[in-house]
Amino acid sequence: MRYHIRHETVYAYGADVVHSHQLLHLVPRPAPYQQCIEHTLHVLPGAHERRDAADVFGNPMTSIELEHPHRRLEVIADMEVQVFNRPVMLAGDCAPWERVRDSLAYFAHAPPSRERLEAAAFRHESAYVHLKRVFIDYAADCFEAGRSVLACADALSAKLHRDFRYAPGETTITTPLTEVLEQRRGVCQDFAHVMIACLRSRGLAARYVSGYVRRLLRSEAADAQTAGASHAWVAVYCPPLGWVELDPTNDARVAADHVAVAWGRDFGDVSPLRGVILGGGAHRLSVSVTVAPLSAS
């Protein structure tokens, strides 16, 4: 599939912002299963400094700095992305989850391979994903002894989809993850964070992936069937297959409906736009995303 994606972010401030420094993750990450054919970024006010680089995880990142007073900041990203079919990955082809867990542990007498060392960076606690016994207990029925790591992840994705209600507006990024688990409702970032917490609490490696989805498949999100949306899902380290991406909000393997922008330990690493401002007072934020199919590949 080929998509045209438009992501608009507008901040309206109650007073002058005299200085603003923003970090943007709005360029799709290069990957074997997708290609960003065209990308433009429009920022208003136009008097700003821009720097393009890669963050510590290898994601494309843009830094913008505005030194002139302004009461409105507009960031509009337009992109055309082609997404390719992914190979079929069978759960039975993966190692048992206990073996994967043990392989990610550090032993001084047996240094890990580069691949496993990089994966191990995604098995620890992070700012929005705290490791608790409650996550081990919640997912216990998914982790049968000897079960392949991908089969466990598939079962966990299905469990979250079954147990949790998609409920926009009932949580924020500051809602504690234990509260999300207790209330059993939230949005895609909550589904992803809870799944990551369950996996990492078992000693497995899981990363947070942000991007776009052509449509949300859950019946509760029927209003997003044509508009598309910002989205979040999970990648699980499943040797020997490598990283496999799952969407617990929709209980689906990630496929041609998904466009990945960035990945990190949690939402804090890959927020589409975050920064620091001086001044501004109260503000109002509006975000609009459209994902329009252009043609079949």
Backbone torsions as a table, in degrees:
resi	resn	phi	psi	omega
1	MET	NA	150.7	173.1
2	ARG	-121.3	134.3	-175.9
3	TYR	-125.2	147.8	162.7
4	HIS	-105.2	124.5	-177.3
5	ILE	-119.7	135.2	177.0
6	ARG	-127.4	125.1	-178.5
7	HIS	-123.8	112.1	-178.0
8	GLU	-111.8	129.5	176.2
9	THR	-127.4	128.3	-179.2
10	VAL	-130.9	125.9	171.0
11	TYR	-108.4	125.6	174.2
12	ALA	-112.5	119.9	-174.1
13	TYR	-102.8	150.8	179.9
14	GLY	-82.0	-14.5	178.8
15	ALA	-147.4	171.7	-177.4
16	ASP	-63.0	133.4	165.9
17	VAL	-92.9	119.2	-175.6
18	VAL	-93.2	-18.9	176.0
19	HIS	-154.3	136.8	-178.8
20	SER	-142.0	134.0	176.3
21	HIS	-129.5	118.5	-173.9
22	GLN	-125.0	143.7	173.3
23	LEU	-112.7	130.7	-173.8
24	LEU	-120.2	133.4	166.6
25	HIS	-115.2	88.8	-175.2
26	LEU	-133.7	7.2	178.0
27	VAL	-109.1	122.7	-179.6
28	PRO	-56.1	135.6	-178.5
29	ARG	-69.8	134.8	175.0
30	PRO	-62.1	136.2	-178.8
31	ALA	-156.9	158.2	-179.8
32	PRO	-61.1	-24.3	-174.1
33	TYR	-101.6	6.2	177.2
34	GLN	-155.2	154.4	179.3
35	GLN	-139.2	125.8	175.1
36	CYS	-85.5	109.8	-174.1
37	ILE	-82.1	-37.2	-177.9
38	GLU	-150.3	143.1	179.5
39	HIS	-150.9	131.1	174.2
40	THR	-131.3	145.6	179.8
41	LEU	-128.3	121.2	179.1
42	HIS	-110.8	127.7	180.0
43	VAL	-126.2	128.1	174.9
44	LEU	-124.6	131.8	7.1
45	PRO	-64.4	151.4	-176.8
46	GLY	-76.2	-20.0	-179.3
47	ALA	-81.5	90.1	-179.0
48	HIS	-152.1	161.4	173.7
49	GLU	-100.8	139.8	-177.5
50	ARG	-129.2	138.0	175.8
51	ARG	-135.8	132.9	178.2
52	ASP	-109.1	134.8	-178.4
53	ALA	-155.8	-170.7	173.4
54	ALA	-118.9	142.9	178.4
55	ASP	-82.7	-174.8	-174.7
56	VAL	-65.2	-20.6	179.1
57	PHE	-95.1	2.3	-179.9
58	GLY	86.9	8.8	178.7
59	ASN	-79.8	140.5	171.5
60	PRO	-60.3	135.8	-177.1
61	MET	-141.1	140.2	177.7
62	THR	-118.8	133.5	176.0
63	SER	-111.3	129.6	175.6
64	ILE	-125.0	144.0	-179.7
65	GLU	-133.4	128.3	179.9
66	LEU	-118.8	124.7	-176.7
67	GLU	-111.5	3.3	180.0
68	HIS	-107.1	143.3	-179.0
69	PRO	-57.2	137.5	178.2
70	HIS	-155.3	153.9	177.9
71	ARG	-116.8	6.4	-179.4
72	ARG	-149.6	133.4	176.2
73	LEU	-125.2	122.2	177.7
74	GLU	-117.3	130.1	175.3
75	VAL	-128.2	115.6	-177.1
76	ILE	-122.9	118.6	177.6
77	ALA	-108.1	124.4	173.9
78	ASP	-115.5	133.7	-177.8
79	MET	-147.9	152.6	172.4
80	GLU	-120.7	124.7	-173.2
81	VAL	-131.0	135.7	173.9
82	GLN	-105.5	131.3	-178.1
83	VAL	-117.0	133.3	-177.0
84	PHE	-106.1	157.0	176.0
85	ASN	-64.4	143.2	178.3
86	ARG	-96.9	154.4	178.0
87	PRO	-67.2	151.6	176.1
88	VAL	-71.4	129.2	179.3
89	MET	-117.9	120.0	-176.8
90	LEU	-92.4	132.9	-178.7
91	ALA	-58.6	-34.1	-178.0
92	GLY	-68.5	-13.2	179.9
93	ASP	-85.1	-3.5	-177.5
94	CYS	-97.0	159.6	178.4
95	ALA	-72.3	156.3	174.3
96	PRO	-58.7	147.8	-173.8
97	TRP	-63.4	-33.8	-179.9
98	GLU	-64.7	-38.1	179.7
99	ARG	-67.7	-39.2	177.6
100	VAL	-64.4	-45.4	177.2
101	ARG	-55.2	-48.3	-177.3
102	ASP	-66.4	-33.8	-178.8
103	SER	-69.1	-22.5	-179.1
104	LEU	-88.6	-10.9	177.0
105	ALA	-73.5	153.8	-177.9
106	TYR	-93.8	129.2	174.1
107	PHE	-129.3	122.6	-174.8
108	ALA	-60.9	-31.8	-176.3
109	HIS	-82.6	-8.4	-178.9
110	ALA	-141.7	79.6	-179.2
111	PRO	-57.5	140.8	-178.1
112	PRO	-73.4	161.2	173.3
113	SER	-67.6	165.4	179.0
114	ARG	-59.2	-40.6	-179.2
115	GLU	-62.1	-44.7	-178.1
116	ARG	-73.8	-30.5	176.1
117	LEU	-65.5	-41.4	177.5
118	GLU	-66.9	-38.3	178.7
119	ALA	-66.4	-35.5	-177.3
120	ALA	-62.7	-22.2	177.8
121	ALA	-65.1	-15.9	-177.0
122	PHE	-109.7	25.0	178.7
123	ARG	-115.3	4.1	-175.7
124	HIS	-106.7	168.7	176.1
125	GLU	-63.6	146.3	177.0
126	SER	-137.6	-179.3	-170.4
127	ALA	-55.7	-40.6	-176.8
128	TYR	-108.1	1.9	179.5
129	VAL	-129.2	98.2	177.6
130	HIS	-96.7	139.7	-176.6
131	LEU	-91.0	120.4	-175.7
132	LYS	-134.2	155.4	177.2
133	ARG	-61.6	-29.8	-177.1
134	VAL	-62.0	-30.2	179.2
135	PHE	-75.7	-33.7	174.3
136	ILE	-63.9	-45.6	-178.6
137	ASP	-64.5	-42.4	-177.7
138	TYR	-60.8	-40.1	-174.2
139	ALA	-96.6	10.9	-172.6
140	ALA	-56.1	-39.1	-176.7
141	ASP	-71.4	-12.3	179.0
142	CYS	-85.9	-17.7	-172.3
143	PHE	-112.6	68.3	175.8
144	GLU	-71.2	149.1	-179.7
145	ALA	-59.0	131.2	177.2
146	GLY	80.6	-2.8	-179.2
147	ARG	-72.4	143.5	-179.3
148	SER	-65.6	150.7	-176.6
149	VAL	-62.1	-35.8	179.6
150	LEU	-72.5	-35.9	175.6
151	ALA	-63.4	-38.6	176.4
152	CYS	-63.5	-44.4	-179.5
153	ALA	-64.8	-41.7	176.8
154	ASP	-60.0	-43.5	-179.5
155	ALA	-65.4	-38.8	179.1
156	LEU	-67.3	-41.5	177.2
157	SER	-59.5	-44.2	179.2
158	ALA	-65.3	-37.9	-179.8
159	LYS	-65.0	-44.7	178.9
160	LEU	-63.5	-42.6	179.5
161	HIS	-62.1	-36.3	-178.3
162	ARG	-77.0	-39.9	-171.4
163	ASP	-87.5	-27.3	-172.5
164	PHE	-103.0	148.9	176.8
165	ARG	-104.9	130.7	176.0
166	TYR	-72.2	115.1	-170.5
167	ALA	-140.4	84.6	178.4
168	PRO	-59.8	139.0	175.7
169	GLY	89.5	-8.7	-177.7
170	GLU	-93.6	-10.1	175.3
171	THR	-135.2	163.1	170.8
172	THR	-128.8	175.6	180.0
173	ILE	-64.9	-19.9	179.9
174	THR	-89.7	-4.8	178.2
175	THR	-65.4	123.5	-179.5
176	PRO	-57.1	141.5	-176.3
177	LEU	-65.7	-31.4	176.3
178	THR	-65.3	-33.1	176.5
179	GLU	-69.9	-39.7	175.9
180	VAL	-59.3	-43.8	179.7
181	LEU	-63.9	-39.8	-179.0
182	GLU	-68.3	-42.2	-176.3
183	GLN	-80.8	-22.9	177.5
184	ARG	60.6	42.3	175.0
185	ARG	-154.4	154.9	-179.8
186	GLY	164.8	-162.8	179.8
187	VAL	-118.0	-173.3	-171.1
188	CYS	-57.7	-38.3	-179.8
189	GLN	-66.0	-31.3	176.6
190	ASP	-69.8	-44.9	177.0
191	PHE	-56.6	-46.0	-178.5
192	ALA	-65.4	-45.2	-178.7
193	HIS	-63.8	-41.2	179.5
194	VAL	-65.6	-42.6	179.1
195	MET	-63.1	-42.0	178.5
196	ILE	-62.7	-42.0	179.5
197	ALA	-61.8	-39.9	179.3
198	CYS	-65.4	-40.2	-178.7
199	LEU	-72.1	-47.5	-178.3
200	ARG	-67.6	-32.6	178.0
201	SER	-63.7	-19.8	175.4
202	ARG	-91.5	1.8	-179.6
203	GLY	87.3	11.3	180.0
204	LEU	-94.9	164.7	-177.9
205	ALA	-101.1	127.8	179.7
206	ALA	-145.1	137.8	178.4
207	ARG	-122.2	157.4	-178.6
208	TYR	-92.5	129.1	-179.9
209	VAL	-117.1	128.6	176.4
210	SER	-110.6	151.2	179.2
211	GLY	175.4	-141.7	-177.6
212	TYR	-133.8	153.8	175.7
213	VAL	-129.9	141.0	-179.0
214	ARG	-61.1	-39.3	177.7
215	ARG	-158.5	148.4	171.7
216	LEU	-84.0	132.4	-172.2
217	LEU	-87.9	-17.9	-177.9
218	ARG	-68.3	141.9	-178.2
219	SER	-62.2	-27.6	-180.0
220	GLU	-67.2	-15.5	-175.4
221	ALA	-113.2	37.1	-175.5
222	ALA	-61.7	-25.4	-178.7
223	ASP	-69.4	-13.3	-179.1
224	ALA	-101.0	12.4	-174.2
225	GLN	-62.4	-34.3	-176.7
226	THR	-110.8	-23.3	-173.0
227	ALA	-79.4	-27.1	-172.2
228	GLY	77.8	172.9	-175.7
229	ALA	-162.4	156.7	163.6
230	SER	-65.0	148.5	-173.8
231	HIS	-150.4	165.6	177.3
232	ALA	-143.1	145.0	178.2
233	TRP	-149.7	-166.5	-169.2
234	VAL	-129.2	141.2	169.7
235	ALA	-114.2	131.6	-177.4
236	VAL	-115.4	136.3	178.8
237	TYR	-78.4	115.7	-173.0
238	CYS	-130.4	75.0	179.0
239	PRO	-65.8	147.2	4.9
240	PRO	-88.4	7.7	-177.7
241	LEU	-77.1	-19.2	-176.1
242	GLY	93.2	-143.0	-177.9
243	TRP	-89.7	130.2	177.2
244	VAL	-120.0	131.8	-174.8
245	GLU	-100.5	133.9	-179.9
246	LEU	-130.3	146.6	-178.7
247	ASP	-113.0	94.6	-176.6
248	PRO	-69.4	-23.5	176.8
249	THR	-60.3	-37.2	-177.8
250	ASN	-110.3	0.6	-175.5
251	ASP	49.5	59.7	-177.1
252	ALA	-145.1	149.7	167.1
253	ARG	-70.6	141.9	-179.8
254	VAL	-68.0	134.0	-173.7
255	ALA	-143.0	-149.7	-172.3
256	ALA	-71.9	-6.7	174.9
257	ASP	-82.4	-10.0	-173.9
258	HIS	-109.3	140.7	173.2
259	VAL	-124.4	117.0	-178.3
260	ALA	-85.9	137.6	176.3
261	VAL	-105.4	-47.7	-175.5
262	ALA	-157.6	159.3	172.1
263	TRP	-136.6	154.1	-179.5
264	GLY	-163.8	-161.1	-178.7
265	ARG	-75.4	-34.7	178.2
266	ASP	-164.2	-171.7	-175.8
267	PHE	-56.0	-36.5	-176.0
268	GLY	-59.4	-26.9	-179.4
269	ASP	-79.9	-21.9	-168.1
270	VAL	-131.5	20.7	178.3
271	SER	-53.5	134.8	-178.9
272	PRO	-56.0	-37.1	180.0
273	LEU	-151.6	124.5	175.4
274	ARG	-149.1	153.5	-179.0
275	GLY	-177.0	-165.1	-177.6
276	VAL	-130.2	134.5	178.2
277	ILE	-127.7	155.4	173.8
278	LEU	-114.7	115.8	-176.2
279	GLY	95.3	-159.4	174.8
280	GLY	99.3	-34.6	-178.3
281	GLY	61.7	-145.9	177.3
282	ALA	-68.2	152.6	-179.8
283	HIS	-141.0	161.7	176.1
284	ARG	-125.0	131.2	-178.1
285	LEU	-112.4	135.8	171.9
286	SER	-133.6	138.2	-178.8
287	VAL	-131.6	135.4	178.6
288	SER	-134.7	133.9	179.5
289	VAL	-132.9	132.8	171.9
290	THR	-127.3	140.2	177.9
291	VAL	-126.4	105.9	-174.3
292	ALA	-111.9	118.3	175.1
293	PRO	-64.2	137.2	178.6
294	LEU	-102.4	-43.3	-179.3
295	SER	-167.7	163.5	173.9
296	ALA	-85.1	140.7	178.6
297	SER	-74.7	NA	NA
